[in-house]
Amino acid sequence: MIGEDKLIHFSGVEMGQACTIVLRGASFHVLDEAERSLHDACVNCLRQ
């Protein structure tokens, strides 16, 4: 469970084929900041 929602687990997918990230927050502001931070982290990983 994630909060009150069910967790969806994907199996049988090769590494690098698919990725799902669920962001939850108390407000849209918190979600916007989390999304921006996640985007920065992904861009940084792709540069290396």
Helices and strands as residue ranges (DSSP letters): H 28-47
